[in-house]
Amino acid sequence: MDNNSATTFIDFRVVNISFAVKSDFHGSGQARVRTEFKLRHEYNDRRLQVFMLVTFDDVSAPFSLEVEGAGLFETHAAQPSAALEKLTSGYCAQCIFPYLREVVADITRRAGFPPLHIPQAAFHQALDTQQNAVQPHTLH
């Protein structure tokens, strides 16, 4: 049995949001937005809590935004630390990402900007290259 099938996704919560419009922004049209992903986890008695932090803060962007979400998972057997790292950056991160993506799009839309949809490809590329990764994309 692989780690994914031995793990159950239980819940997702937003644990922290910080949003600020930059008063000195005078751009128009498209802006490059740099997206940074960070993962960390806490594991205790077969309960795995995975935290994903998504940060947008670029000089060319009209706002700065930081959203941290936490996914709660239950493992059906004790996990060694190497397996937890792989589980966290693979299956668990993929479960959490769509929720954070929705929160980011909703916050930016409610702030009067076009909804910022984090490209799925940027997320997967960030996880493939390293756990803490920066990916640029365009805000229309």
C-alpha positions in Angstrom: 0.0 0.0 0.0 1.4 3.4 -0.9 1.4 6.4 1.4 -1.4 8.1 -0.6 -3.9 5.3 -0.2 -2.9 5.0 3.5 -3.7 8.7 4.1 -7.2 10.3 4.4 -7.8 14.0 3.8 -10.0 15.3 6.6 -10.3 19.1 6.5 -8.9 22.4 5.1 -8.8 25.7 6.9 -7.4 29.1 6.1 -5.1 30.0 9.1 -3.7 33.4 8.0 -4.5 36.1 5.4 -2.7 39.3 4.8 -3.7 41.6 1.9 -2.6 45.2 1.1 -3.1 47.4 -1.9 0.0 49.3 -2.8 -0.8 53.0 -2.8 2.3 53.8 -4.9 1.3 51.4 -7.8 0.6 53.3 -11.0 0.7 50.6 -13.6 -2.0 49.6 -16.0 -2.6 46.5 -18.1 -0.7 43.4 -17.1 1.5 43.1 -14.1 4.0 40.3 -13.4 3.2 38.6 -10.1 5.8 36.4 -8.4 4.3 33.5 -6.5 6.1 31.8 -3.7 5.0 28.5 -2.2 6.2 27.2 1.2 5.3 23.9 2.8 5.7 22.6 6.3 4.1 19.9 8.4 3.4 18.8 11.9 2.9 15.1 12.7 1.6 13.6 15.9 -0.1 10.2 16.5 -1.0 9.6 12.9 -2.4 13.1 12.5 -0.6 15.1 9.8 -1.2 18.8 9.5 0.2 20.3 6.3 0.6 24.1 6.0 1.0 25.7 2.6 1.9 29.4 2.5 1.4 31.2 -0.8 3.0 34.7 -1.1 2.5 37.4 -3.8 4.8 40.4 -3.3 6.4 41.8 -6.3 7.4 45.5 -7.1 5.3 45.3 -10.3 2.2 44.0 -8.6 -0.6 46.3 -7.4 -0.9 44.4 -4.1 0.8 42.1 -1.7 -0.9 39.0 -0.5 0.0 36.2 1.8 -2.4 33.3 2.4 -1.6 30.3 4.6 -3.9 27.2 4.7 -3.7 24.0 6.6 -4.9 20.6 5.6 -5.6 17.9 8.2 -4.8 14.4 7.2 -4.9 11.1 9.0 -2.4 8.4 8.2 -3.5 4.8 8.8 -0.1 3.7 10.0 2.9 5.4 11.5 5.1 7.2 8.9 8.9 7.6 8.9 10.2 11.2 8.4 11.4 10.5 4.8 7.9 9.2 3.8 6.3 12.2 5.5 8.3 14.6 3.4 7.3 12.9 0.2 3.7 12.6 1.3 3.6 16.3 2.3 5.1 17.7 -0.9 3.1 15.3 -3.1 -0.4 14.1 -2.2 -1.1 16.5 0.6 0.1 19.6 -1.3 -2.1 18.6 -4.2 -5.1 18.3 -1.9 -4.5 21.7 -0.4 -3.6 23.7 -3.5 -7.1 24.0 -5.0 -8.5 25.5 -1.8 -5.7 28.1 -1.6 -6.1 28.9 -5.3 -9.8 29.6 -4.7 -9.1 31.8 -1.7 -6.6 33.8 -3.7 -8.9 34.3 -6.6 -11.8 35.4 -4.3 -9.7 37.9 -2.3 -8.3 39.6 -5.4 -11.7 39.8 -7.1 -13.3 41.2 -3.9 -10.5 43.8 -3.8 -11.5 45.1 -7.2 -8.8 43.4 -9.2 -9.2 40.7 -11.8 -9.3 37.3 -10.0 -5.8 36.0 -9.7 -5.8 32.3 -10.6 -2.6 30.6 -9.7 -1.7 28.5 -12.7 -1.8 24.8 -12.0 1.4 24.4 -14.0 3.2 27.0 -11.8 2.3 25.0 -8.7 3.4 21.7 -10.1 6.7 23.1 -11.4 7.4 24.7 -8.0 6.9 21.4 -6.3 9.0 19.6 -8.9 11.9 21.9 -8.5 11.9 22.4 -4.7 9.6 22.6 -1.8 10.1 26.4 -1.3 9.7 27.7 -4.8 9.1 31.0 -6.6 7.1 31.1 -9.8 6.3 34.3 -11.8 3.1 34.6 -13.8 1.0 37.5 -15.2 -1.9 39.3 -13.6 -4.3 40.6 -16.3 
